[in-house]
Structures are given as C-alpha cells and as structure tokens.
Amino acid sequence: MATETIAMTKITHDLLVLHRQRATGELVITCGQQSTRQWRLYFYLGRLVYATGGVHSARRWYRALKYHCPEFYKSGWLDQAQSKQELWEVDLINQAVDQGQISAAQAKTIIQSIVQEVMFAVVEQKVLTSQWESGKQIAQQIAFLSIEQVIQQAQHLRKEWCAAGLGSLQELLPQFSPDLAPVLRNPPKLESKVSAGTYKSLLKLMKGRLTLWDVAHEMQRPLPNVIRALLPMIRHGVVALQEIPDLSPPCFRPAPTVPMGMRPLIACIDDSPTISQAIANILEPAGYQVLPILNPLQGISTLLEQKPALIFLDLVMPNTNGYELCTFLRKTSSFQNTPIVILTGHDGMIDRVRAKLAGSSEFLSKPPEAAKVLQVVQRFLGVLPTSIPPQPVTPMLPDDAIFIASSPQ
C-alpha cells in the first residue's frame, strides 16, 4: 500500500504543479518498463481537457459514446466518420457537436467519463514516470476539467476499490486490470449455483468480448461492486480473465475485398500475443495479411519462407532483443531492403539512434496506435486500391450483452 501511496502522491503533485503554473501541453505518463502502460494527458491553462492511452484507448472511447449517447451511437453516424487528426477521438467528438449530432453537454460528459477511467488506471500503477511537452495543444473547447475534482474522483474510486477488499486481486493476478475480459470456463458449475435468469445474463456477458469496464456499464453498477461479485467465481476457476485487443477507430474504413494471395504480408515479431492481435486488428480490415511471430528465434525460418513485405519488430523479448535481430535481418539478403519498424515503449533519442544504427526503417511507440500504424505501412507499401466503395462499419462494442441491473440476487 505504501508504494501505491507514493505513486498517487507523485502523479497528484505533477498535476497540481501544472494547474498552478496554468500550463498548456501534453503530459506523458509511463508505468515502469511496461510499454503498453502509457497515457497522455492534455492541459490548457492548467485545466485538463482530455486524456487517452493505455491498452484500450479506442474501446474506452466507444464505451463512453455508447453509454452516454446511446441513440447517437446507434444512429450510423460513426459509419461515415472521417478524421485525419492524430487525436481522432477529440476530432470526432468536435465534429459530432458541430453537426448537431450530440450536445456540448453530452460531449463534456463523454470526455469526463474517459478522463475518469484514465485517471483510475494511472493512480493504480506502482511505478510511474512522466514527461512534459510544453505548448502542445488540442482542439477541444468543450470541457475544461478541474484538476482538484479529477484527483478527488480518482481517489474516491480507489478508496471504494480498497474498501471492497479488492486489493487481494493483485495477489491473485499480479497483472490484474479492469481492461481484462471475463470468460466463463465452467458453465455447469455456475449454473448449479445461481438462478436461471442470472445464469443466462452472465452467459451473455462473459464470452471474452467485454472488459470488466464494459460489464460494469452493461450491468449499470459500480466497477468495484461488479468485480467483488465475480471474485469468488474467479478464485474457483469458474470465470477466467484474459487480455483482449483494442478496437479499430471508426475513421479507418475496411479496404475492398482483395484475394488473400494478393494482400501484402506484414510480420509482427513480438512475444506478446496482445500486441500481435492489436496490429492485426488495425491492418487486416485495411486489406493486409498479418503474420504473428511470438518466438523470434524459431520464427526466422518462417520469415525466410514467407518473405513479408514489412516487419514490425519488438525491442524487448526473451532470449534476444530488437536491435540484435534487426542487425541480423539486415545481414540476410532476403531482408536487406525490407522495411523494419521497431516497436517499443522506450521512445527516447538514444533508443532511436540505436534502432537506426541497427538498420531499422522507422520507430513506433507501444501500445500501437491505429493512425500511426496505418500511416507507416502506407508510406512504405503504398495505399491499397479503393475503387470499390467501403462497406459500413458495424458497431464495435457488442450489442447482444443485456442489462441485468434488475436481475434477482
């Protein structure tokens, strides 16, 4: 608990300093060495105007729209949404307000919800580092949030979490996060312990498609209450928690159907299946094939056989590292001219120089952001033909999950 208090004190101190200085810019917060645990907070004259990052920035955005503006979410507007901005999340909210699709009050509620989730994720981390980029502004003129209020809300949710006795989850699952998805592992055992109505509801909610955040929204209950109810099931192996990838932003349209053999093949060398799946979720709808390679040493023969048009390469892996592997590939005739994009959470000048010396073509931060991934791939491989009109995008969050707030206990 002492370590968590230190982390909370540090981030609180950083935020309050920016508030007192009436600062404008971007604060990048990173959790230890975990490259997928990075968040970005944006300030304008000491007020917090937006926050994003973590493993599910797109999923979090969809969730806020779905539960705070359900009619808008179902209207089909997202099917035609377009954005060329790096921070597409804010750009699409601005567009929806400008076009009268949602009100300014609704937009503020969406932004507040997103910021609250990000802050909860940040304050629960034990080792945090931060980097400030002064002067960086975003086009968000709807919500200017009080730093004190944001901190109080994050502290309140954290206290509720501890009061519910959920600190034991970190002992049971050291990498526990509400971004994990519950999946039912032993349906008969659950069916024997709950009512038929509750069983039917849980069966729909626990297919591994919804995170714990999503489930809490679907059940219209506080997150700590939902996890506390699930904890006995988790302990007895009835319910398991698993990682799921982020969703693709609505502004990236699926490419026209292309025969599999004609799709450019892109390899993703990363020991994390979550990262490989995230890359696939971004690139496959755009018309590319993705070849995941979880074991880089065993995967060399696969690379030589498949000859991908582009390679994403993780920097930190067991038994080897991205620098060494990149150097090896560049000495192999088959990959001397293949674009190699280093993926890492260590986005520093020294890392970029080392990557360049090893022969990398580009350097991208983790977690992979859809806009940047597509931009890099299209820069090296070109844009796929778009003569066939794209098909409408289906809703990204499942609609078959039902509300069970009134279910019998």
GUVEXTI-353429 format. One record per residue (C-alpha): x, y, z; residue number from 1. Coordinates in Angstrom, 2 decimals, padded with zeros to 5 digits. Example, Ala and Ser with C-alpha at 12.3 -4.5 7.8 and 13.67 -1.06 7.14 Angstrom:
<nodes>
+---------+---------+---------+-----+
|      xx |      yy |      zz |  nr |
+---------+---------+---------+-----+
|  012.30 | -004.50 |  007.80 |   1 |
|  013.67 | -001.06 |  007.14 |   2 |
+---------+---------+---------+-----+
</nodes>
This chain:
<nodes>
+---------+---------+---------+-----+
|      xx |      yy |      zz |  nr |
+---------+---------+---------+-----+
|  000.00 |  000.00 |  000.00 |   1 |
|  002.93 |  002.34 |  000.75 |   2 |
|  004.14 |  002.06 | -002.83 |   3 |
|  000.69 |  002.92 | -004.17 |   4 |
|  000.58 |  005.99 | -001.91 |   5 |
|  003.91 |  007.16 | -003.32 |   6 |
|  002.63 |  006.72 | -006.88 |   7 |
| -000.55 |  008.61 | -006.06 |   8 |
|  001.43 |  011.41 | -004.41 |   9 |
|  003.72 |  011.76 | -007.41 |  10 |
|  001.02 |  011.99 | -010.03 |  11 |
| -001.03 |  014.27 | -007.81 |  12 |
|  001.97 |  016.52 | -007.35 |  13 |
|  002.64 |  016.65 | -011.10 |  14 |
| -000.96 |  017.54 | -011.89 |  15 |
| -001.22 |  020.23 | -009.21 |  16 |
|  002.04 |  021.82 | -010.36 |  17 |
|  000.70 |  022.04 | -013.91 |  18 |
| -002.51 |  023.54 | -012.55 |  19 |
| -000.69 |  026.21 | -010.53 |  20 |
|  001.54 |  027.08 | -013.47 |  21 |
| -001.52 |  027.39 | -015.75 |  22 |
|  000.38 |  025.11 | -018.10 |  23 |
| -000.59 |  024.19 | -021.65 |  24 |
|  000.79 |  021.00 | -023.16 |  25 |
|  000.93 |  017.21 | -023.01 |  26 |
|  001.92 |  015.06 | -020.02 |  27 |
|  003.04 |  011.54 | -020.99 |  28 |
|  002.85 |  009.08 | -018.08 |  29 |
|  004.55 |  005.69 | -018.32 |  30 |
|  004.28 |  002.79 | -015.90 |  31 |
|  007.72 |  001.30 | -015.25 |  32 |
|  009.02 | -000.72 | -018.16 |  33 |
|  005.58 | -001.79 | -019.40 |  34 |
|  005.36 | -000.41 | -022.91 |  35 |
|  001.59 | -000.91 | -023.10 |  36 |
|  001.05 |  001.18 | -019.97 |  37 |
|  001.42 |  004.70 | -021.25 |  38 |
| -001.10 |  007.52 | -021.03 |  39 |
| -001.28 |  011.06 | -022.40 |  40 |
| -002.97 |  013.92 | -020.55 |  41 |
| -003.62 |  017.27 | -022.27 |  42 |
| -003.79 |  020.60 | -020.48 |  43 |
| -004.91 |  024.10 | -021.41 |  44 |
| -004.04 |  026.90 | -019.00 |  45 |
| -003.83 |  024.44 | -016.13 |  46 |
| -007.12 |  022.70 | -016.91 |  47 |
| -007.34 |  019.09 | -018.04 |  48 |
| -009.01 |  018.92 | -021.47 |  49 |
| -008.50 |  015.28 | -022.47 |  50 |
| -006.76 |  012.02 | -021.57 |  51 |
| -006.05 |  008.89 | -023.59 |  52 |
| -003.69 |  005.94 | -023.86 |  53 |
| -003.36 |  002.56 | -022.17 |  54 |
| -004.29 | -000.70 | -023.85 |  55 |
| -007.83 |  000.25 | -024.90 |  56 |
| -007.98 |  003.90 | -025.96 |  57 |
| -010.44 |  003.20 | -028.80 |  58 |
| -012.56 |  000.75 | -026.78 |  59 |
| -012.79 |  003.30 | -023.95 |  60 |
| -013.95 |  005.97 | -026.43 |  61 |
| -016.63 |  003.73 | -027.93 |  62 |
| -017.80 |  002.75 | -024.46 |  63 |
| -018.23 |  006.38 | -023.37 |  64 |
| -020.24 |  007.17 | -026.52 |  65 |
| -022.39 |  004.08 | -026.25 |  66 |
| -023.41 |  004.56 | -022.64 |  67 |
| -023.72 |  008.34 | -022.54 |  68 |
| -025.20 |  008.86 | -026.03 |  69 |
| -026.85 |  005.53 | -026.93 |  70 |
| -029.11 |  006.92 | -029.66 |  71 |
| -026.20 |  008.68 | -031.35 |  72 |
| -024.09 |  005.53 | -031.08 |  73 |
| -026.76 |  003.53 | -032.91 |  74 |
| -027.54 |  006.25 | -035.47 |  75 |
| -024.96 |  005.13 | -038.03 |  76 |
| -023.04 |  008.42 | -037.92 |  77 |
| -019.85 |  006.61 | -036.94 |  78 |
| -020.09 |  004.50 | -040.11 |  79 |
| -019.25 |  007.57 | -042.20 |  80 |
| -016.97 |  009.39 | -039.74 |  81 |
| -013.67 |  010.64 | -041.11 |  82 |
| -010.67 |  012.13 | -039.34 |  83 |
| -007.10 |  012.85 | -040.39 |  84 |
| -006.08 |  014.11 | -036.96 |  85 |
| -003.62 |  012.19 | -034.81 |  86 |
| -006.01 |  012.58 | -031.87 |  87 |
| -009.04 |  011.36 | -033.81 |  88 |
| -011.00 |  010.81 | -030.58 |  89 |
| -011.33 |  014.54 | -029.91 |  90 |
| -011.75 |  015.43 | -033.57 |  91 |
| -014.79 |  013.15 | -033.98 |  92 |
| -016.39 |  014.46 | -030.79 |  93 |
| -015.94 |  018.01 | -032.10 |  94 |
| -017.46 |  017.03 | -035.45 |  95 |
| -020.48 |  015.42 | -033.76 |  96 |
| -021.11 |  018.60 | -031.75 |  97 |
| -020.62 |  020.89 | -034.77 |  98 |
| -023.09 |  018.83 | -036.80 |  99 |
| -025.69 |  018.78 | -034.04 | 100 |
| -025.42 |  015.03 | -033.51 | 101 |
| -024.71 |  015.44 | -029.80 | 102 |
| -024.94 |  018.41 | -027.48 | 103 |
| -022.00 |  020.19 | -025.86 | 104 |
| -023.24 |  018.89 | -022.50 | 105 |
| -023.15 |  015.30 | -023.81 | 106 |
| -019.67 |  015.83 | -025.22 | 107 |
| -018.47 |  017.09 | -021.84 | 108 |
| -019.94 |  014.02 | -020.13 | 109 |
| -018.15 |  011.74 | -022.62 | 110 |
| -014.83 |  013.48 | -022.02 | 111 |
| -015.29 |  013.38 | -018.24 | 112 |
| -016.01 |  009.65 | -018.38 | 113 |
| -012.90 |  008.98 | -020.47 | 114 |
| -010.70 |  011.10 | -018.21 | 115 |
| -012.01 |  009.33 | -015.09 | 116 |
| -011.14 |  005.90 | -016.49 | 117 |
| -007.65 |  007.04 | -017.50 | 118 |
| -007.01 |  008.57 | -014.09 | 119 |
| -008.14 |  005.39 | -012.32 | 120 |
| -005.70 |  003.41 | -014.47 | 121 |
| -002.89 |  005.85 | -013.70 | 122 |
| -003.32 |  006.05 | -009.94 | 123 |
| -003.36 |  002.27 | -009.51 | 124 |
|  000.13 |  001.91 | -011.00 | 125 |
|  003.09 |  001.44 | -008.67 | 126 |
|  005.99 |  002.89 | -010.68 | 127 |
|  005.32 |  005.98 | -012.75 | 128 |
|  007.50 |  008.30 | -014.79 | 129 |
|  006.27 |  011.42 | -016.56 | 130 |
|  007.46 |  013.62 | -019.40 | 131 |
|  006.09 |  017.08 | -020.18 | 132 |
|  005.85 |  018.66 | -023.63 | 133 |
|  005.04 |  022.32 | -023.21 | 134 |
|  002.84 |  024.18 | -025.67 | 135 |
|  001.22 |  021.17 | -027.32 | 136 |
| -002.49 |  021.98 | -027.77 | 137 |
| -005.51 |  020.03 | -028.95 | 138 |
| -008.73 |  021.37 | -030.49 | 139 |
| -011.02 |  020.69 | -027.56 | 140 |
| -013.01 |  023.71 | -026.36 | 141 |
| -015.91 |  021.96 | -024.63 | 142 |
| -014.65 |  020.55 | -021.33 | 143 |
| -012.06 |  022.25 | -019.11 | 144 |
| -011.84 |  019.97 | -016.10 | 145 |
| -010.72 |  020.95 | -012.63 | 146 |
| -007.56 |  019.11 | -011.61 | 147 |
| -008.68 |  019.03 | -007.98 | 148 |
| -012.01 |  017.44 | -008.92 | 149 |
| -010.37 |  014.87 | -011.20 | 150 |
| -007.97 |  013.88 | -008.42 | 151 |
| -010.78 |  013.63 | -005.86 | 152 |
| -012.82 |  011.39 | -008.16 | 153 |
| -009.83 |  009.12 | -008.81 | 154 |
| -009.08 |  008.92 | -005.08 | 155 |
| -012.73 |  008.18 | -004.28 | 156 |
| -012.93 |  005.31 | -006.76 | 157 |
| -009.62 |  003.97 | -005.48 | 158 |
| -010.91 |  004.08 | -001.87 | 159 |
| -014.08 |  002.24 | -002.94 | 160 |
| -011.84 | -000.33 | -004.59 | 161 |
| -009.82 | -000.89 | -001.40 | 162 |
| -012.91 | -000.85 |  000.84 | 163 |
| -014.39 | -003.63 | -001.27 | 164 |
| -011.36 | -005.78 | -000.41 | 165 |
| -010.19 | -005.96 | -004.00 | 166 |
| -006.53 | -005.44 | -003.15 | 167 |
| -006.30 | -009.24 | -002.95 | 168 |
| -006.83 | -009.37 | -006.70 | 169 |
| -003.31 | -008.04 | -007.20 | 170 |
| -002.05 | -011.02 | -005.18 | 171 |
| -004.17 | -013.45 | -007.17 | 172 |
| -003.41 | -011.81 | -010.52 | 173 |
| -000.30 | -009.56 | -010.39 | 174 |
| -001.19 | -008.04 | -013.78 | 175 |
| -004.85 | -007.53 | -012.90 | 176 |
| -006.64 | -004.67 | -014.62 | 177 |
| -010.28 | -003.78 | -015.36 | 178 |
| -009.19 | -003.92 | -019.01 | 179 |
| -009.19 | -007.72 | -018.75 | 180 |
| -012.19 | -009.61 | -020.11 | 181 |
| -014.07 | -012.26 | -018.07 | 182 |
| -014.77 | -015.53 | -019.83 | 183 |
| -016.84 | -018.40 | -018.45 | 184 |
| -014.71 | -021.54 | -018.05 | 185 |
| -017.10 | -023.82 | -016.19 | 186 |
| -020.73 | -023.13 | -017.21 | 187 |
| -022.27 | -026.19 | -015.46 | 188 |
| -020.72 | -025.21 | -012.13 | 189 |
| -022.04 | -021.67 | -012.41 | 190 |
| -025.48 | -022.86 | -013.50 | 191 |
| -025.74 | -025.01 | -010.37 | 192 |
| -025.07 | -022.04 | -008.06 | 193 |
| -027.20 | -019.20 | -009.48 | 194 |
| -030.75 | -018.68 | -010.69 | 195 |
| -031.69 | -019.39 | -014.30 | 196 |
| -032.11 | -015.69 | -015.07 | 197 |
| -028.75 | -014.73 | -013.59 | 198 |
| -027.04 | -017.60 | -015.38 | 199 |
| -028.48 | -016.52 | -018.73 | 200 |
| -027.37 | -012.94 | -018.17 | 201 |
| -023.84 | -013.89 | -017.10 | 202 |
| -023.53 | -016.27 | -020.02 | 203 |
| -024.05 | -013.36 | -022.42 | 204 |
| -021.71 | -011.03 | -020.58 | 205 |
| -018.80 | -013.45 | -020.18 | 206 |
| -017.80 | -014.51 | -023.65 | 207 |
| -014.38 | -012.86 | -023.53 | 208 |
| -015.61 | -009.96 | -025.69 | 209 |
| -016.30 | -007.41 | -022.95 | 210 |
| -013.82 | -006.00 | -020.47 | 211 |
| -014.68 | -005.60 | -016.82 | 212 |
| -015.26 | -001.89 | -017.55 | 213 |
| -017.75 | -002.91 | -020.26 | 214 |
| -019.50 | -005.40 | -017.98 | 215 |
| -019.89 | -002.76 | -015.25 | 216 |
| -021.52 | -000.40 | -017.74 | 217 |
| -023.80 | -003.12 | -019.09 | 218 |
| -024.89 | -004.04 | -015.58 | 219 |
| -025.25 | -000.36 | -014.63 | 220 |
| -023.31 | -000.97 | -011.45 | 221 |
| -020.08 |  000.45 | -009.97 | 222 |
| -016.95 | -001.33 | -011.13 | 223 |
| -015.85 | -002.40 | -007.58 | 224 |
| -019.26 | -004.00 | -006.93 | 225 |
| -019.11 | -005.99 | -010.16 | 226 |
| -015.59 | -007.28 | -009.56 | 227 |
| -016.37 | -008.12 | -005.93 | 228 |
| -019.33 | -010.25 | -007.14 | 229 |
| -017.10 | -012.02 | -009.66 | 230 |
| -014.17 | -012.61 | -007.30 | 231 |
| -015.44 | -015.93 | -005.83 | 232 |
| -016.02 | -017.24 | -009.36 | 233 |
| -012.50 | -016.20 | -010.36 | 234 |
| -010.98 | -017.87 | -007.29 | 235 |
| -012.79 | -021.15 | -008.00 | 236 |
| -011.89 | -021.21 | -011.69 | 237 |
| -015.46 | -020.71 | -012.89 | 238 |
| -014.50 | -017.43 | -014.54 | 239 |
| -011.11 | -016.59 | -016.05 | 240 |
| -009.75 | -013.19 | -017.03 | 241 |
| -007.98 | -012.73 | -020.34 | 242 |
| -006.43 | -009.92 | -022.36 | 243 |
| -008.30 | -008.73 | -025.42 | 244 |
| -007.04 | -006.32 | -028.10 | 245 |
| -008.22 | -002.78 | -028.64 | 246 |
| -010.82 | -001.91 | -031.25 | 247 |
| -010.09 | -000.13 | -034.52 | 248 |
| -011.08 |  003.56 | -034.72 | 249 |
| -014.25 |  004.25 | -036.71 | 250 |
| -012.47 |  006.58 | -039.13 | 251 |
| -010.39 |  003.80 | -040.70 | 252 |
| -012.52 |  002.07 | -043.32 | 253 |
| -012.15 | -001.57 | -044.30 | 254 |
| -010.48 | -001.87 | -047.68 | 255 |
| -012.26 | -003.58 | -050.58 | 256 |
| -012.12 | -007.33 | -050.63 | 257 |
| -008.80 | -008.49 | -052.01 | 258 |
| -007.87 | -012.14 | -052.66 | 259 |
| -005.70 | -013.42 | -049.81 | 260 |
| -002.73 | -014.11 | -052.09 | 261 |
| -002.70 | -010.51 | -053.32 | 262 |
| -002.69 | -008.90 | -049.88 | 263 |
|  000.67 | -007.56 | -048.71 | 264 |
|  002.05 | -009.74 | -045.90 | 265 |
|  003.25 | -007.97 | -042.77 | 266 |
|  005.07 | -009.82 | -039.98 | 267 |
|  004.77 | -008.83 | -036.33 | 268 |
|  007.62 | -010.21 | -034.21 | 269 |
|  006.54 | -009.76 | -030.60 | 270 |
|  006.37 | -012.18 | -027.69 | 271 |
|  003.07 | -010.61 | -026.61 | 272 |
|  000.05 | -012.08 | -028.43 | 273 |
| -001.91 | -008.96 | -027.42 | 274 |
|  000.37 | -006.70 | -029.47 | 275 |
|  000.26 | -009.01 | -032.49 | 276 |
| -003.52 | -009.15 | -032.29 | 277 |
| -003.73 | -005.37 | -031.97 | 278 |
| -001.61 | -004.97 | -035.13 | 279 |
| -003.82 | -007.50 | -036.92 | 280 |
| -006.98 | -005.68 | -035.84 | 281 |
| -005.61 | -002.49 | -037.35 | 282 |
| -004.16 | -003.84 | -040.60 | 283 |
| -006.35 | -006.77 | -041.64 | 284 |
| -009.51 | -004.64 | -042.12 | 285 |
| -007.36 | -002.35 | -044.28 | 286 |
| -006.54 | -005.23 | -046.64 | 287 |
| -003.23 | -006.56 | -045.31 | 288 |
| -002.25 | -010.00 | -044.04 | 289 |
| -000.55 | -010.16 | -040.63 | 290 |
|  001.86 | -012.93 | -039.71 | 291 |
|  002.35 | -013.12 | -035.90 | 292 |
|  005.68 | -014.49 | -034.69 | 293 |
|  005.81 | -014.96 | -030.92 | 294 |
|  009.21 | -016.70 | -030.78 | 295 |
|  011.70 | -014.68 | -032.85 | 296 |
|  014.49 | -017.30 | -032.86 | 297 |
|  012.20 | -020.09 | -034.01 | 298 |
|  010.45 | -017.75 | -036.43 | 299 |
|  013.45 | -016.95 | -038.64 | 300 |
|  012.71 | -019.89 | -040.92 | 301 |
|  009.10 | -018.71 | -041.23 | 302 |
|  010.28 | -015.23 | -042.22 | 303 |
|  012.63 | -016.66 | -044.85 | 304 |
|  009.84 | -018.80 | -046.25 | 305 |
|  007.06 | -016.19 | -046.22 | 306 |
|  009.19 | -013.10 | -047.09 | 307 |
|  006.89 | -010.42 | -045.61 | 308 |
|  006.73 | -007.02 | -047.28 | 309 |
|  007.20 | -005.24 | -043.93 | 310 |
|  008.23 | -006.31 | -040.42 | 311 |
|  007.13 | -004.92 | -037.06 | 312 |
|  009.78 | -005.83 | -034.50 | 313 |
|  009.50 | -005.64 | -030.72 | 314 |
|  012.53 | -004.21 | -028.94 | 315 |
|  012.43 | -006.23 | -025.71 | 316 |
|  011.92 | -010.00 | -025.93 | 317 |
|  013.16 | -013.11 | -024.09 | 318 |
|  016.47 | -014.53 | -025.39 | 319 |
|  017.09 | -011.68 | -027.82 | 320 |
|  016.33 | -008.02 | -028.46 | 321 |
|  015.12 | -005.99 | -031.38 | 322 |
|  018.49 | -004.36 | -032.07 | 323 |
|  020.27 | -007.70 | -032.45 | 324 |
|  017.51 | -009.23 | -034.54 | 325 |
|  017.26 | -006.16 | -036.78 | 326 |
|  021.03 | -006.26 | -037.38 | 327 |
|  020.79 | -009.99 | -038.19 | 328 |
|  017.95 | -009.46 | -040.65 | 329 |
|  019.80 | -006.65 | -042.41 | 330 |
|  022.75 | -009.02 | -042.98 | 331 |
|  020.38 | -011.50 | -044.62 | 332 |
|  019.99 | -010.89 | -048.34 | 333 |
|  016.23 | -011.54 | -048.24 | 334 |
|  015.63 | -008.62 | -045.84 | 335 |
|  018.25 | -006.05 | -046.78 | 336 |
|  015.59 | -003.77 | -048.26 | 337 |
|  012.54 | -004.84 | -046.25 | 338 |
|  011.05 | -002.04 | -044.11 | 339 |
|  011.62 | -002.92 | -040.43 | 340 |
|  009.65 | -000.91 | -037.88 | 341 |
|  010.82 | -001.11 | -034.27 | 342 |
|  008.02 | -001.27 | -031.65 | 343 |
|  008.89 | -000.18 | -028.13 | 344 |
|  007.78 |  001.76 | -025.11 | 345 |
|  011.24 |  003.32 | -024.73 | 346 |
|  010.76 |  006.26 | -027.06 | 347 |
|  013.96 |  008.16 | -026.31 | 348 |
|  016.61 |  009.74 | -028.51 | 349 |
|  019.22 |  007.12 | -027.60 | 350 |
|  016.80 |  004.31 | -028.46 | 351 |
|  016.01 |  005.92 | -031.82 | 352 |
|  019.70 |  006.29 | -032.64 | 353 |
|  020.43 |  002.67 | -031.70 | 354 |
|  017.48 |  001.48 | -033.78 | 355 |
|  018.71 |  003.49 | -036.76 | 356 |
|  022.23 |  002.10 | -036.42 | 357 |
|  020.79 | -001.43 | -036.30 | 358 |
|  019.11 | -000.78 | -039.65 | 359 |
|  015.52 | -000.05 | -038.68 | 360 |
|  013.37 |  001.93 | -041.11 | 361 |
|  011.05 |  003.51 | -038.52 | 362 |
|  010.40 |  003.64 | -034.80 | 363 |
|  006.88 |  003.44 | -033.24 | 364 |
|  005.83 |  003.66 | -029.59 | 365 |
|  003.74 |  000.98 | -027.91 | 366 |
|  000.85 |  000.44 | -027.49 | 367 |
|  000.40 |  000.69 | -031.28 | 368 |
| -001.95 |  003.48 | -032.35 | 369 |
| -004.06 |  002.68 | -035.39 | 370 |
| -003.48 |  006.01 | -037.15 | 371 |
|  000.30 |  005.83 | -036.83 | 372 |
|  000.48 |  002.14 | -037.78 | 373 |
| -001.54 |  002.70 | -040.96 | 374 |
|  000.46 |  005.80 | -041.86 | 375 |
|  003.75 |  003.94 | -041.56 | 376 |
|  002.55 |  000.91 | -043.53 | 377 |
|  001.05 |  003.03 | -046.29 | 378 |
|  004.20 |  005.16 | -046.50 | 379 |
|  006.37 |  002.10 | -047.14 | 380 |
|  003.94 | -000.13 | -049.08 | 381 |
|  001.58 |  002.38 | -050.64 | 382 |
| -002.17 |  002.77 | -050.23 | 383 |
| -004.25 | -000.20 | -051.36 | 384 |
| -006.72 |  000.40 | -054.22 | 385 |
| -010.03 |  001.89 | -053.10 | 386 |
| -012.07 |  001.68 | -056.28 | 387 |
| -014.71 | -000.46 | -054.55 | 388 |
| -016.80 |  001.58 | -052.10 | 389 |
| -016.08 |  000.63 | -048.48 | 390 |
| -018.74 | -001.17 | -046.53 | 391 |
| -020.34 |  000.40 | -043.44 | 392 |
| -018.57 | -000.32 | -040.19 | 393 |
| -020.53 | -002.48 | -037.79 | 394 |
| -020.87 | -001.39 | -034.15 | 395 |
| -017.59 | -002.03 | -032.36 | 396 |
| -018.99 | -002.91 | -028.93 | 397 |
| -021.29 | -005.95 | -028.83 | 398 |
| -024.98 | -005.12 | -028.60 | 399 |
| -026.05 | -008.58 | -027.51 | 400 |
| -024.98 | -008.03 | -023.91 | 401 |
| -028.06 | -007.22 | -021.86 | 402 |
| -028.62 | -005.04 | -018.84 | 403 |
| -029.12 | -007.04 | -015.65 | 404 |
| -029.28 | -004.28 | -013.05 | 405 |
| -032.71 | -005.51 | -012.02 | 406 |
| -031.86 | -009.21 | -012.02 | 407 |
| -032.74 | -011.08 | -008.82 | 408 |
| -029.83 | -011.50 | -006.45 | 409 |
+---------+---------+---------+-----+
</nodes>
